[in-house]
C-alpha cells in the first residue's frame, strides 16, 4: 500500500470505531489479567506483604552520590592494594588474563 505524504486521512466509519474499541477493551482486560497473575507470583515468592520483587529489601544502608565522593566504599581502592594493582597492570596481558581466569 503506497500512501503519499499529501494524502488526507480517510474517515473511519462506525463499525471500524466499534471494532477498535472492542480490541482496546480486550487488551485492557488482558493487561489487568497479566497484572493480577504477576501480583500473585510476587506474593507467592516474596510473601503477601511484598509489593514488588524487591521484597522486603531495606535501602537504609544506601547513601547519596555526594557521600560516595567522600566515603570509600570498595576495598579495591584502599592504599595497601595500590602496589598490587600496579604490579598487576604492568604484567603482560596473557598472564593477566590467566590470573583473571584463575580467580574468576
C-alpha positions as CSV (number, residue, x, y, z in Angstrom):
1,X,0.0,0.0,0.0
2,X,1.5,3.3,-1.1
3,X,0.4,6.3,0.8
4,X,1.8,9.7,-0.2
5,X,2.6,12.4,2.3
6,X,0.0,14.7,0.8
7,X,-3.0,12.4,1.1
8,X,-5.6,13.2,3.7
9,X,-6.5,10.7,6.4
10,X,-9.5,8.5,5.5
11,X,-12.6,8.9,7.6
12,X,-13.3,5.9,9.9
13,X,-16.9,4.5,9.9
14,X,-18.8,3.5,13.0
15,X,-18.2,-0.2,12.6
16,X,-14.4,0.3,12.4
17,X,-14.6,2.5,15.5
18,X,-16.5,-0.2,17.4
19,X,-14.0,-2.8,16.3
20,X,-11.1,-0.7,17.6
21,X,-13.0,-0.1,20.8
22,X,-13.5,-3.8,21.3
23,X,-9.9,-4.6,20.6
24,X,-8.8,-1.9,23.1
25,X,-11.2,-3.3,25.7
26,X,-9.8,-6.8,25.2
27,X,-6.3,-5.5,25.6
28,X,-7.2,-3.7,28.8
29,X,-8.7,-6.9,30.2
30,X,-5.7,-9.0,29.2
31,X,-3.4,-6.4,30.7
32,X,-5.2,-6.5,34.1
33,X,-5.3,-10.3,34.0
34,X,-1.5,-10.4,33.5
35,X,-1.0,-7.8,36.2
36,X,-3.1,-9.9,38.7
37,X,-1.0,-13.0,37.8
38,X,2.2,-11.1,38.4
39,X,0.9,-9.8,41.8
40,X,0.1,-13.4,42.8
41,X,3.5,-14.6,41.7
42,X,5.3,-11.9,43.7
43,X,3.2,-12.7,46.7
44,X,3.9,-16.4,46.4
45,X,7.7,-15.9,46.1
46,X,8.3,-12.9,48.4
47,X,5.4,-13.1,50.8
48,X,1.9,-11.4,51.0
49,X,3.2,-8.1,52.3
50,X,5.7,-7.6,49.4
51,X,4.6,-5.0,46.8
52,X,7.4,-5.8,44.3
53,X,10.0,-8.3,43.5
54,X,12.4,-6.3,45.8
55,X,10.5,-8.0,48.6
56,X,11.5,-6.5,52.0
57,X,14.9,-5.1,50.8
58,X,16.0,-2.3,53.1
59,X,17.5,0.7,51.4
60,X,18.6,2.3,54.7
61,X,22.2,1.3,54.2
62,X,22.3,3.1,50.8
63,X,23.8,6.6,50.6
64,X,23.6,9.5,48.2
65,X,26.1,10.1,45.4
66,X,27.6,13.2,47.1
67,X,28.5,10.9,50.1
68,X,30.2,8.4,47.7
69,X,32.8,11.0,46.8
70,X,34.0,11.5,50.4
71,X,33.5,7.9,51.6
72,X,35.4,4.9,50.1
73,X,33.1,2.0,49.6
74,X,35.0,-0.8,48.0
75,X,38.2,-2.3,49.2
76,X,39.9,-2.2,45.8
77,X,40.9,1.4,46.2
78,X,42.5,1.1,49.6
79,X,46.1,2.3,49.9
80,X,47.6,-1.1,50.8
81,X,46.3,-2.5,47.5
82,X,48.0,0.1,45.2
83,X,51.3,-1.8,44.8
84,X,49.4,-5.0,43.9
85,X,47.3,-3.1,41.3
86,X,50.4,-1.5,39.8
87,X,52.1,-4.9,39.6
88,X,49.0,-6.4,38.0
89,X,48.8,-3.6,35.4
90,X,52.5,-4.0,34.5
91,X,52.5,-7.7,33.8
92,X,51.8,-8.9,30.2
93,X,48.2,-9.3,29.1
94,X,48.2,-13.1,28.6
95,X,49.4,-13.5,32.2
96,X,46.8,-11.1,33.4
97,X,44.0,-13.0,31.6
98,X,45.3,-16.3,33.1
99,X,45.2,-14.8,36.6
100,X,41.8,-13.4,35.9
101,X,40.5,-16.8,34.8
102,X,42.2,-18.5,37.7
103,X,40.4,-16.3,40.3
104,X,37.1,-16.0,38.4
